[in-house]
Amino acid sequence: MRRSTIALLGAAALLATVPWLGLPPFFESMLYLILHWVALASSWNLLSGYSGYFSFGHGAFFGIGMYTSATLTSKFDWPFLWTLPAAAAMAAGVGALIGLAAFRVHAVRAELFALLTLATTFVVATVILNSPVDGGQGVYLNAVALPALGPTAQGTFYLLALGAAALSVIAAAAIYHARLGIGLLAIHDDEDVAEVMGVPTFRYKLGTFALSCGLAGVVGGIHALFVSYVTAGDTFTITMPLTVVLMAVLGGSRHWAGPVVGATAITLLLFAFTGGEAAVVGKGLTGLILIVVILFMPEGIVGQAMKWWSASRKKALAQRSSPASDAPAAMATAVPAAAPVAADARPVILRATGVRKHFRGVQALRGVDVEIRRGEILGLLGPNGSGKSTFINVVSGHFAVTSGSIDFAGVRISHVPAHRVARSGIARTYQIPRPFSHLTVLQNVGLPAMFGAAGLDRRAAEDAAWQWLEFTGLKDKAHALPDDLNLHQRKFLEFARALASRPQVLMLDEVLSGLTPSEIDDAVALIRRIRDQGATIVFVEHVMRAVMALCDRIVVFEQGQVLAEGAPQEVMQRPEVVAAYLGTQAEDASASQAPLPRMAEVAHA
Ligand SMILES: Nc1ncnc2c1ncn2[C@@H]1O[C@H](COP(=O)(O)OP(=O)(O)OP(=O)(O)O)[C@@H](O)[C@H]1O
């Protein structure tokens, strides 16, 4: 069990003694409300804070829990404690149904998800209000027996809220420290890249949303008995989800402790200003604090505190030596060395047959047949817009093929989700680097080590990440954020991430574009080191001297079709290839007045 979980369990056990301390009932009520909001804000944060899918429907799931407990106790005479698992199951079930629909649709992200969940609140409220569950009368719980958990009724409510808060916070902390947590944080930054690196985004979002809704249902069930009279008007308000969002944002939604801090601070503040004009002052003050925090501490209180703490430790950590200093040796275990055999004699590891990809009117790939052989560097060449990146996108699962098939190591992957393609041993880089902007360089590299073909646990993934950072020369940037890197370093970060997943096939999409000549030399040397370890590399590139220096074979694309393939020197001399290249370059050159490169120079570079 993790230290944070043990510490939280210890804290919960200590707090459980409070009802026997003989505090005035006022304090127990106040503590009940703090724990109530801690539980709600922490449960909301599981999906919405970590993955950025802001839900404004938390009130709906809280309300479902309220009505489930209220109905089962008052109309079916269930013992109250038995109704809480039912409340959780109902809320989680409805949440899962909404998630099943919403998370399948690529477009339902960000504000659309927020609106969808808000609409859910109104739908649930309308259904409940107009059904026998409420029937417009509300549900009374005056006659429901309160379980004797504490010495007093207030003590019992306090203990129930403490249990719900402990459940939510421990779940939040456990997820935060698990691979699920890093997967959700990656979804927050770039969901498509997370999926291509092996994060099962749909499953993660769905499971976390159901858990988040289920916990809200438990809190609702407890609160039903606390208020003892449940009405749709008081339950399904926009104020409740808004309050929860503000609490999590104030505390910091990217850390499990953020909602705890935010919920405690806001509840205490509102408690300090109760009644009449004081309440108005309290609300005004809360709003003002929120504005200040959002403007000056966008990461929230906990996020900002962690920033200061990590800045002070950065220097010391940068000195940390990597677990294994011999990175190329690590590479040898990562990718089995290939015997020096002729390119044509190597076995085929990936075969694309008749692959078509259409984007509405645009036919980006028009029946492409490509074979990639184990251990080779295959160059993908072609004029701009000829379909090279689209080919990488369909092989990596980023886009589904329109028709045709792709087989990798004997398994058909053309309709497999991208995270499973990554897991099976295919990694890629992006033409324009797409790092996870809120994760450190080390975390960026550790993520594919966890979710890619390597499938390491979090600690082993971090050790592996250090090795790949050393291999790519980024070790001293391990604790920096990607925004602090220059283009050269960001391109090398793309390399490190792709390598960390321990792929059998590594696809490099224009990794040299935008680099200076000496940076290109560095990158070519790095690709040589990767090749020397026997990796299979697909290399999309316009920098001819690098293509000619590195590639065993090349495939030339034109207008979404394969124009030519074979040995680089020979293919680049073919008239149709010269025509395709010189055609586009001539157009480009006449537009820019730039001199044309001579084909002979290109071929002999
Ligand atoms: N997501 C998309 N939606 C619509 N059209 C697209 C999309 N992606 C690519 N295309 C189109 O598909 C065609 C092939 O594009 P692709 O990016 O694969 O070419 P490329 O050979 O990689 O070009 P470049 O060398 O400039 O990167 C182009 O006409 C492009 O506009």
The ligand as an SDF file (V2000), in Angstrom:
LIG
                    3D

 31 33  0  0  0  0  0  0  0  0999 V2000
   -7.1260   15.4110  -41.2390 N   0  0  0  0  0  0  0  0  0  0  0  0
   -7.2270   15.7040  -42.5310 C   0  0  0  0  0  0  0  0  0  0  0  0
   -8.3700   16.2040  -43.0280 N   0  0  0  0  0  0  0  0  0  0  0  0
   -8.4900   16.5010  -44.3420 C   0  0  0  0  0  0  0  0  0  0  0  0
   -7.5130   16.3310  -45.2510 N   0  0  0  0  0  0  0  0  0  0  0  0
   -6.3420   15.8480  -44.7990 C   0  0  0  0  0  0  0  0  0  0  0  0
   -6.1320   15.5120  -43.4320 C   0  0  0  0  0  0  0  0  0  0  0  0
   -4.8620   15.0470  -43.3090 N   0  0  0  0  0  0  0  0  0  0  0  0
   -4.3110   15.0920  -44.5350 C   0  0  0  0  0  0  0  0  0  0  0  0
   -5.2040   15.5800  -45.4310 N   0  0  0  0  0  0  0  0  0  0  0  0
   -4.9700   15.7500  -46.8650 C   0  0  0  0  0  0  0  0  0  0  0  0
   -4.4670   14.5480  -47.3650 O   0  0  0  0  0  0  0  0  0  0  0  0
   -3.4700   14.8130  -48.3430 C   0  0  0  0  0  0  0  0  0  0  0  0
   -2.1680   14.1290  -47.9450 C   0  0  0  0  0  0  0  0  0  0  0  0
   -1.6640   14.8160  -46.7980 O   0  0  0  0  0  0  0  0  0  0  0  0
   -0.3840   14.3230  -46.0130 P   0  0  0  0  0  0  0  0  0  0  0  0
   -0.2200   15.2200  -44.8290 O   0  0  0  0  0  0  0  0  0  0  0  0
   -0.4890   12.8890  -45.7660 O   0  0  0  0  0  0  0  0  0  0  0  0
    0.7800   14.5800  -47.0770 O   0  0  0  0  0  0  0  0  0  0  0  0
    2.3370   14.5390  -46.8520 P   0  0  0  0  0  0  0  0  0  0  0  0
    2.8830   13.7900  -47.9840 O   0  0  0  0  0  0  0  0  0  0  0  0
    2.6790   14.0640  -45.5080 O   0  0  0  0  0  0  0  0  0  0  0  0
    2.6950   16.0770  -46.9980 O   0  0  0  0  0  0  0  0  0  0  0  0
    3.8580   16.9130  -46.2700 P   0  0  0  0  0  0  0  0  0  0  0  0
    5.1560   16.4400  -46.8500 O   0  0  0  0  0  0  0  0  0  0  0  0
    3.5590   18.3290  -46.6390 O   0  0  0  0  0  0  0  0  0  0  0  0
    3.7440   16.6540  -44.8100 O   0  0  0  0  0  0  0  0  0  0  0  0
   -3.3460   16.3180  -48.4550 C   0  0  0  0  0  0  0  0  0  0  0  0
   -4.1430   16.7530  -49.5270 O   0  0  0  0  0  0  0  0  0  0  0  0
   -3.9150   16.7990  -47.1470 C   0  0  0  0  0  0  0  0  0  0  0  0
   -4.4870   18.0790  -47.2880 O   0  0  0  0  0  0  0  0  0  0  0  0
  1  2  1  0
  2  3  1  0
  2  7  2  0
  3  4  2  0
  4  5  1  0
  5  6  2  0
  6  7  1  0
  6 10  1  0
  7  8  1  0
  8  9  2  0
  9 10  1  0
 10 11  1  0
 11 12  1  0
 11 30  1  0
 12 13  1  0
 13 14  1  0
 13 28  1  0
 14 15  1  0
 15 16  1  0
 16 17  2  0
 16 18  1  0
 16 19  1  0
 19 20  1  0
 20 21  2  0
 20 22  1  0
 20 23  1  0
 23 24  1  0
 24 25  2  0
 24 26  1  0
 24 27  1  0
 28 29  1  0
 28 30  1  0
 30 31  1  0
M  END
$$$$
